[in-house]
Amino acid sequence: MAAKTSPNELCCPPEPAQPELSLQTLEGAEADEELAKLAKAIGHPARVRILRMLSRKEARVCSQIVDELPLAQSTVSEHLRILKEAGLVRSTQDGLRVGYCINFDGLRRLKALVSIV
């Protein structure tokens, strides 16, 4: 029988270094659309709370997040899907277990886009 993998072992490998954000990549129609998409992704209090949990650099599986929120597992899964689709959360799968962690590059991008509004 295989040993259980902790959430921190599940997720997530270190992120590769990203190039510095330039003003050119932070302005224009594409940047505006990206900011709107990111704003929509964090537009629900539960998603903000999930991001705060994960930003403590603690990988979590969905059931651990469900234990901390007054929401059904299916609802938490949907919130995680939205955050992942927006590039704010990453995941790693090990069999049936999926570990979730913050995507710090996605958060940096969000902060940069908001800062020039």
C-alpha positions in Angstrom: 0.0 0.0 0.0 1.4 3.4 -1.0 2.0 6.0 1.6 -0.3 9.0 1.6 1.0 12.1 0.0 0.6 15.3 2.0 -1.0 18.3 0.2 2.4 20.1 0.3 4.0 17.2 -1.5 1.2 17.2 -4.0 1.4 20.8 -5.0 3.1 22.6 -6.4 6.5 22.4 -8.0 8.4 25.7 -7.9 7.3 28.2 -10.5 9.8 29.0 -13.2 11.2 32.5 -13.1 9.0 34.9 -15.0 10.2 38.0 -16.9 9.6 41.4 -15.3 6.3 43.0 -16.2 6.7 45.9 -18.5 4.3 48.8 -18.9 3.7 47.7 -22.5 2.3 44.4 -21.3 0.1 46.1 -18.7 -1.8 48.5 -21.0 -4.1 48.2 -24.0 -7.2 46.2 -24.8 -5.7 42.8 -24.0 -4.6 44.0 -20.6 -8.0 45.5 -19.9 -9.7 42.2 -20.8 -7.3 40.3 -18.6 -7.9 42.6 -15.7 -11.7 42.2 -16.2 -11.3 38.4 -16.2 -9.1 38.5 -13.0 -11.5 40.8 -11.3 -14.4 38.5 -12.1 -12.4 35.6 -10.7 -11.9 37.3 -7.3 -15.4 38.8 -7.4 -16.8 36.4 -4.8 -15.9 36.4 -1.1 -15.4 32.7 -1.0 -12.8 32.9 -3.8 -11.0 35.7 -2.0 -10.9 33.6 1.2 -9.6 30.6 -0.7 -6.8 32.7 -2.2 -6.0 34.0 1.3 -5.8 30.4 2.6 -3.5 29.3 -0.2 -1.4 32.4 -0.1 -0.1 31.3 3.3 2.0 28.9 1.1 0.1 25.9 2.3 -1.0 23.6 -0.4 -4.4 22.1 0.3 -6.7 19.5 -1.1 -10.3 20.4 -1.8 -11.6 18.6 1.3 -9.3 20.7 3.6 -10.7 23.9 2.0 -14.3 22.6 2.5 -13.5 22.0 6.2 -12.7 25.7 6.6 -15.6 27.1 4.6 -19.3 26.8 5.1 -19.7 25.6 1.5 -20.5 22.3 -0.2 -17.6 20.4 -1.8 -19.1 20.9 -5.2 -19.2 24.7 -4.6 -15.6 24.8 -3.4 -14.6 22.8 -6.5 -16.3 25.3 -8.8 -14.6 28.2 -7.0 -11.2 26.5 -7.4 -11.9 25.8 -11.1 -12.6 29.5 -11.7 -9.5 30.6 -9.8 -7.4 28.1 -11.7 -8.9 29.1 -15.1 -7.9 32.7 -14.2 -4.4 31.7 -13.5 -4.5 32.5 -9.8 -4.3 28.9 -8.5 -2.3 25.9 -9.7 -3.0 22.2 -9.1 -1.2 18.9 -9.1 -2.9 15.6 -9.2 -1.8 12.4 -7.5 -4.3 9.6 -8.3 -7.6 10.9 -7.1 -6.1 13.6 -4.9 -5.6 17.1 -6.3 -3.5 19.6 -4.4 -4.1 23.3 -4.9 -1.7 26.1 -4.3 -1.4 29.8 -5.1 0.0 30.9 -8.4 2.2 33.8 -7.2 2.9 34.9 -10.8 -0.8 35.2 -11.4 -1.2 37.3 -8.2 1.7 39.5 -9.2 0.1 40.1 -12.6 -3.2 41.0 -11.0 -1.5 43.5 -8.6 0.4 45.0 -11.5 -2.7 45.4 -13.7 -4.7 47.0 -10.8 -1.8 49.3 -9.9 -2.0 51.1 -13.3 -5.7 51.7 -13.3 
